[in-house]
């Protein structure tokens, strides 16, 4: 690929992004009474939010539905084409329906809107044409009109679908904040994967899976090195007979010992260790430990439980878990 082609690609991509950003700047002005009323009705409803659309708007509706479900608002997606062939049975008495369309005049949407009205549910339109049939039939209308698509032919849904997505996110975020939906609540809906682990995985779970390297302050330096090597954590805690933490010996401390002393025969753990090591409570989230280790530029962290030595976690543990 030539340098000229590289330049063209970069130029076109940047223009597309800039065009979308420019067109989307109007969206905050569309947060008006109907948006507020829609949020109030959803909050007061004992039902779900049913999102529907056709074409690219249907894909946006699916994403908004997923976002709502993951943030505490029960929601489901109903394809507009399937709705008029039986899927209307999905709608229950207290559900709030959100129909998404750029034109608001597609045949499927025009056929669906009056059918939805027959059910007596609140119909909210997220629409890019305020004079459309959908806008006229909806109980509440949220405007997502954009002046042009990022597509150079002003045809392919690009900026318009981004506007729909942003407005859907605004609805979801408004709902979760008004419900005081917390990080702990969020973790209940995301138990799997790295995101879930950030929200629920605790330091204790990692530390107890690892070896528990420990030496007494009077143990000779050779035992210290063997303990560090066997644990594969790059460090060992130095504790007393009551399991109180006195210090830590890391690979770095061993290297400093080699540079500092000519004769090692008399050295014990207390001669090598770093005193007042950084610690974290077993109940703390592993994500917090990762942030702490990165901030302090260390690779091991002592985990305590009831102020007693529980074990070690290594920065690599957090990489393995996908937390960092």
ZITAFEN-V55836 format. One record per helix or strand of 2 or more residues. SS is the DSSP state (H for helix, E for strand). FROM is the first residue (numbers start at 0). TO is the last residue. If there is no record, write none. Layout:
ss	from	to
SS	FROM	TO
SS	FROM	TO
//
This chain:
ss	from	to
H	2	23
H	26	29
H	32	43
E	48	52
H	55	69
E	74	78
H	79	82
H	86	89
E	95	100
H	106	117
E	122	126
H	132	136
E	139	142
H	158	177
H	182	188
H	192	199
H	202	208
E	213	215
H	220	230
E	234	238
E	244	249
H	250	259
H	268	271
E	273	274
E	278	280
H	285	295
E	299	304
E	307	313
H	314	319
//
